[in-house]
Amino acid sequence: MKWKTGAALMVLVLLIALIPATVSAIREVGLPSFTPKPASHQIILQIDNNMAIQDEEVITLADGQGTAITPYIDPNGNALVPIRPLVEGLGGQLIFEHETFKMTVGDKTIMLKQDDSSVQGVNDQEYTLPVKPTRNGASFYVPARAITEALGGKIIDYPTAEGGYIICVMGDLDDSKKEKLKTAAQEKLGYSVEQYLSDSLIVRDSSKSVLMNGNMVQLSGNIKAKKQEDGMYFPAEALGEVTNGTITYDKGALHKDGKKLNVTISTQEDVPYCKLSDLASALGKSYSEPAEGMAAMTAYPLDGHTRQMEAVAAAASGLPSLSNIPKADAYIALTFDDGPTGGSKGLTARLLNSLKEHNAHATFFMCGYRIKDFHTHMDRYLAEGHELGNHTMNHPMKLLTKKSSDFVHKEVDENSDLIESYTGQKPTVMRPVGGAYDDNVQQAMKESGLPIINWSLDTLDWKNRDADIIYDKIVSNAQDGDIVLMHDLRESTLEGATRAMATLEKRGFAFVTVSELAAIKGVSLEPGVVYTDFRDSTVAELKGESGSSKAA
């Protein structure tokens, strides 16, 4: 047995001798992969985007029913995010029971009641959120900063002008890591819609209007963008108009700041055109086609970022274009004041359904105070071809007349900003309460860039709350070029308008937005000018002299 004891001693000596080499190897190559890593998680969200980055992986945000959920900024400036993706993105667990949210990250647990803003479990003290949990659809939203910090995490959020990113981290967040995460967000999530629109040229086939840096510009003359098989073409001479002279056309070539651009000019029907994708390349910008018949030249790459592409397409759909207008014997503009009404399945949403069934476009003159309550369907307006209209923030019953310019601007401009926050585009037209205006109102709207739209056919639906009366007023009086006044407030209007569309369709009518109606009749809407209809006699007057149109 002595030889066995000796062999064991030799093995032991050999193992002891190998220890220094093993330690040295560990120092050089690191510990094996099964060694526990420190807890460090991160999630990058973006305002108005249902894509996010969780621990370097791109994910899609959706509720339990598969509906997209997106972070947003409330009217008080709070960045609200869906609670479950936030907590789980930070490496935590969320349990909802007895109307209480229980959030656990590591050994830290906090509690939040559904209808309360007080958080329990933060440093054994009461911690108050700036806003209580907000239900939107099937999901609850919470202020990103307050919850992240309550859980012991770190956060940096960027305004929409800088991407709208909300970077939440459980672990270190130094300057170098901030920049790395922001770069990842730009590449994987894209830039904010505001950034895309702020430095862009967006055009629509057969439209005399364009979006230049987010603002609608109407082209002079009778020239417009044209879609060809190989891309979108833009009238070269019009570039000077939309760029304030930065890009000019001279002697068959385009110039920027006095230098010739390497862009081929082709003449079509005696009009010189440039291919928009070639112009984008010459300017070092990106070219994309967000939807059929639309093209965008942007400072940042847009392709591949679905949510932003949809928003840009929605903005472009507000450009009046004759390419998607059905051939008809007569055209009228249906307009609806004072809404919206109801949530995602409410009256306005059902009115949108009815308009869609009849291939009808309408103009909605919305009130800001109602948008704050009923905004769940706001993304449908532009996407379904309707026009955004401004009907003041608070619907002052004492009207806008004989008021200061500051009062008028506050009522209108704040509402325009609110509408843009939900739709991605400011309204293109406005209607004063009661249709009342004076020189001061016209001047203020000229400064705000909004034409004033009144009406030629009043259904009096606010007074005649009877579907039969509303139906009869429309079908008995509608003429080519009319602007019809209604309100999306009551069932009687929905029923009467729906029946009227069916009857007028059989008579050869089509239903378009106010701006589309103006484009069909060859009228360029001007800010501050009042329009009541586009009947032939009125159009002749408008083309013969400047000023307000008169109701027939």
N, C-alpha and C positions, 0 to 999 in steps of 0.2 A: 504493500500500500504506500510505501515511501515514495515510489516513482509518481503516483497520482498526486500526492501532496506537493511534490516538487513542480509538477506541470501546472498545477493551479496557481502556485506562487509566481511562476514565470508569466502566466497570462495576466495576473494582477499587475505585475511590474510593467508589462507592455501597455496596458490600458492607462496607467498613470502617466507613462511617457507620452501618450497620444493627446492628453488633455491640452497642453499648450498649443499644439498645432490646430486642434479643433476650435479653441477660443479665437485664435488668430483668423481662421477661416470665417467664423461668424462675424468678426469685426469687418472683414472685407466684403462679404456678400450679403450680410444682414441675416436676420432671424428667419426661420422657415415661415411659409405663408400661413400656417395654422396659428401663429402667434396672434392673440387678440389685438385689434387696432383701436386707437382712441376713438370715442364717439364723435363724429364730425359729419353733419349732413347739411344739405343746402337745397333750396328750391328757388328758382327764378321765375317769377310771374310777370305778366305784362298787361297793362291796362287794355281792355277791349280785345284781348286775345285768349282763345281757349287752348292755346298751346303753352307749355311750360317746360322748364328743364329741372329735373329732379336728379341730383347727384350725377350730373353730366349726361343724363339720358333724356331725350325729348319725349314728353308725354302729352296726352290729350286730356283736357279737363271735361268731365261730363258727370251729370247727376245719375242717380240710380235708374232713371228711365232712359238714359242715353242722350239726353239733351245737353248741348254744349253749355258750359258755364264759364263766364269770363269776369275777371276783376274789373271794377269800375270806380270812378270817383263820384261821390255823392255831392249834392248841391253845396254842402259845407266844406268841401275840399278833402274829405276823408277818403283814403284809398281803401276800399272794401274788397275783401277776397273771400272765396268760399272756404269755410272753416276746415273741412276734412282734408283737402289737398294741402293746405298750409300745415296742419299739425302732422300729417303723415310725411310730408316733405321734410320736416325737421327731425324725422326719425322717431316720431311719437305715435301714440295710440289715442284714438278718439272714441269715446263711448257716450251715446246719447240715451238717457233713460230718465223717466219721471220729469220730463221737460228741463233736464239739466245736462249741460255738456261737461264731461269729465275728460280732461286732457292730461296725458302723462308722457313726459320725455325723461328717460333715465329714471332717477329717483325723485323727480319733481312732478307733482300733480297739482293742477289748478281746477277750479270748478266755476261754471258760469251758467246762470239760469237763462232760459230762453227769452224771457221778457224783462230782463234786468241788465244793467250795465256794470254791476258790481262783481268783481272777480275775487273768489276766495282762494287762499293758499299762497299768496304772493308775499314772501317775507313775513308771514303771520300777520299781515296787515290787510286792510281792505284796499283793493286796487280798482279804480273806476275807469271804464272805457269811455271814449268820447261819444260813442253811439252804441246803443244796445244791439244785439244780434238782429240782422235785418233779413227777413225772408224774401227771396226772389225766386219764384217758381217753386221747385222742390228742394232748393238749397238754402242754407243759412249763410249769410255773409257777416264778416267781422272786420274791424279795423286791423290791417296787417301789422302795423308797428306796435300797437298796444299788446296784441296777443303774442307776437314774437318775443317781445321784451319780457312779458310776464312769464313766459316759459324759459327765460334765461338765455334767449338767443340774441343775435345782432342783426340789424337790418339797415339797408340803405335803399332809398327809393328815389327814382329820377322822375322829374316832371315829364309830361308827354313831349315837350319840345326837345327832350334829350333821350327819348326812347320809351318812357313810361314803364321802365323796369322796376320791379320790386324784388330785391335780392335779400333773401332771408337765410341766415346761416346759424347753425348750432356748432360753435367752435370759433376759431380765429377768423378775423376779417380785417387784415391790415390793408394798406393802400395798394400793394402789389396784387393782392388777391382780388380786391375790388375791381381793378382794371382788367384782370384776367376774366373775371366773371362777366363784366360788362361786354367785353369783346365776344365772349361765347354767346351772350344774349343777342348781340347784333347779328352774328352769323347764323344762329339757329332759329331765333324767333323773328328776326327782321327788325326794322325800325318802326316807330309809331306812325299811325296814319297821318298825324299832324306833320311829322317830318317829311313824309312822302309828298304831301300836298303843298308844303311850304316852298319847295323848290322843284317845280314840275310844270310840264305842259301836257294837259290831258284833252284829247279831242274825241269827237264822235262822228261817225260817218254821216254825211249830208247835213251837218249842223253848222249854222253860221255863228255859233257860240263856242267858246273854249273855256277851260279852266286853266288860268295861268297863276301859278303859285297859290292855288286855292280860291282865286277870285274869278267870277265869270266875266268874260270879255266878249262883246259882240263885235264881229268883223263887219267892216263897212262894205258897201257894194253887195254883189250877189255871189260872192265866192264862199266856198266851204270846203271842209276836209272831204277826201274821197277814199274809200276803201277799195283797193285792188287785190288781185290774187296774191301778190307778193308783199303785201303790207299796206300801211296807211300812208297816204300822200297829203301834204299840206301846202296850201298856196304860199309860194315863196314871198310874194309881196306883202302878205299879211303878217309875216314874222315881225316886221317893224312895229306894227300896232300892238301885238301882244307882249313884246319885250321892251316896250318904251324906247325903241331905237337902238337897243344893244346889238341886235342882229338886223342887218339891212340887206336888201336885194338891189344890186346895181350891175348893169351891163352883163346880165346873164349869169351872175354868180352871187353867192351869199358871203357876207363879211361880218366878222365879229371884232369890235374894237379896232376897225380899220384893217384887219388881216383877213385874207381870203380863206374861206373854209373849203375843205376838200369834199364837196357835196355835189353830186350830179343833179342838174336841173333838167326836167322834162316838161315840154309844153303839151297841155291837154286842153282842147277846145279854146285855144288862144290864151290860156292862163298858165303861167309858169308854176310848176310844182316841184317840191323836193320830197324825197322819201324820208319819212320821219325817223326810221331806224338808222339811216345813214347820217342824218343830222345829229342824232344822239351819240353815235360813235365819234363824230368829229368834235363834239363838245365834251367827250369823256363821261357821258351819262349812260344810264341804262334804258333800254327800250323793252316794253312788254305790251301785251294785248290782254287787259284784264277781263274782257268779255267780248262776245261777237260784236263787231262794228265799233270797237273802242280801242284806243291806243294811248299809251302813257310814256312820256320821257321823264325820268326821275333821277335825282342825284344819287339814290341808293338802289341796289338791286331789289326788284319787287317780285320777280319770278320765284315760285316755290313757297311764298308766304301767303297761304290761302286766305287767312282772315283779312290781311291788309289788301290783298287783291280784290276781295269782295267789297271792301269799303271804298276803294278807289272806283270800282265799277259802279257802285251805288251812287257815288258823287257824280260820275260821268253820265249816269242815267238822267240826271237833272238837266242836262243840256238838251234843249229842244231839237229834235231831229225829225226830218220828214221820212227817214228811211224805215221807221217802224210804225208809220201812221197808215191805217187801212184806207183804201180807196172808198170814197163815200160821196153821196150827192150833197150832203150838208154836214157841218161840224158845229158842235156846241161845247162849251166848257162848263162842266158841273163843278161847283165850288161848295165847300162845307166850312162853316164858321163855328167857333166857340168850343171845339173839341180839344183833345180826344175825350171819349167816354168809355169807361170800362177797361178791364185788363185784357189779357191775351185772348179771352173768349168773349169780350164785351161787345157793345154795340158798334164801336168804330172798327174793331177787328172783323165783325160780321159784315159791315159795310164794305170793307176791303175785299172780303170774299165775294160779295155780290158784284163789285166792280170787275174783279178778275174773271168771273163767269161771263161777263158781257164784253170782255176785251176793252174795258173802258179805263181811261186815265182821268184823274180828277185833281183838283187843287184844294189842299187842306189849309185853311187859315186858323192856326192853332193859338191857344192862349197858354201862356207859361204856367199859370197857377194850376191849370188842369193837367199839363204835362207832368208836373211833379207828382201827381197822384196816379196818372194813367199813362205809363210810358213803356209798357212791356212789349208793345207791337211796333215801336218807332222804327225799327230796322226794316219794316215792310214797305214804307212809303216809297222811297227811292228805288228799292229793289223791284217793285211792281209797277214802276213807270209813273208814279204820281209826283206832284209838285209840292214843295214845302212853302207854305205861306205864313206870314206873321200877322197875328191879330192882337198884339200887345201882351204884356206880361200879366196884367191884373184886370183887363177889360173894364176900364174906368167908365162908368155910366154917365159921368159928366163930360165925356168925350175928350178928344185931344185938342179941339179948337180952343182958342183964347188961352192956351197954356204956354208956359215958357218952353224954349227950345230944349233946355235941360230935361224938363219933364217928359217931353215927347221922346227924346233920345233914350232916356232911362227906360221908359215903357217898351220901346221897340228894340233897342240894341241889346238889352239884357235878355229879352226873349229870343233874339237871334242867336245869342251865345248859348242859351240853354238848348235850343233846338239842335244846334251844331254838336253839342256835347253828346246827344243821343243818336244823331244820324250821320255825323261826319261832314255835314255840309250846312251852311247857313241858308236861310230862306232866300228865294229869288224874287218874291213879290210880297206885298203887304196889303192889308185892308184895314182902314181905321174903323173903330167901333162906330156903328150906325152909318158908316160910309161918310162921316163928317170930316171935312178938311178945310184948311184955310192956307194962306200963303206961307205961314210959319211951318205948318205940317209938311207942305210940299218941299220947302227948302230943307227941312230936317231929313226927309226921305231922300232927297237928292244927295245930301251928305252921307247918308247911310247906304246909298246905292240901291234903293228899292223903288220900283214902279208901284204906283197906287192903283189897286184894282177894285172897282166897284161892280155894278151889275146892271143888266138890262131886263132880267126876268126874275121877279121876286115871288117865291112860292108862299111867303108869309107862313112858313111851317111852324115858326115859333108861336104863332097865334092860332092858326088852323091845324090843330093837332089831330088831323083826320087824314088817313092815307088816301082816301078817295079824292078829297079836295086837292091835296098836294099833287096827286097823279094828274088830275084834270088840268090844273094850272100849267103843268109842264107840257103835256101833249097838246093842249089847245093853243098854246102861245109860242112854242119854240120856233125860232127862225135860225137860219144859217148865220153863224157868227155871234150868237147870243152867249152871254155869261149868266149862268143860273145861280141864284142865291138859295142855299139851304143851310141847315145846321145839323151836325152829327151829335144830336142830343137825345132823340126820341125814336121809339120803334115806328111811329107813324111816318117819319121821314124815310127811314130805311125801306119800309114796305112801299111807300108811294114812289120813291126814286127807282127802286128795282123794277116795279111794274112799268114805269114810264120808259126806262131804258129798253125793255122788251118791245114796247109798242113803237118807239121811235126807230129802233133798229130796222123794223119792217118797212119803215118809210124811207130808209136810206141814210139815216143819221149815223155819225160816229161821234164818240165822246173823247175829248182830248183835254190836256191841261191848258191853262191860260196862255202860257208861253208857247205851247205847240200851236194853239189857235192863232196867235199872232204870227208865228213863223209861216203857217199855211197861207195866211193872208198877206204875207210880205211886209209885215210891220216889225220894226225893231223897237222893243220896249225900252223906254228911257227912264232912269231914276227920277223920282219926283213928279212925273207926269201922271195924270189920272186917266184911266181907261175904263169905259163902261161896257163896250161891246166891240165886235169886229164885223158888223154888218157891212155890206158893200158900200152904202152911203157914208158910213163912218170912216171906213178905210180910205175912201177917196178923199175925204176931208183931211185925214191924218197925213196922207201923202202929199196933199196940196199945201198944208201949212202946219206949223208946229203948235203944240199946246194940247189941251185936254180934249178927249173925245166927248161926244154928247150922246146920251142915251136916246135911242130912237123912240 
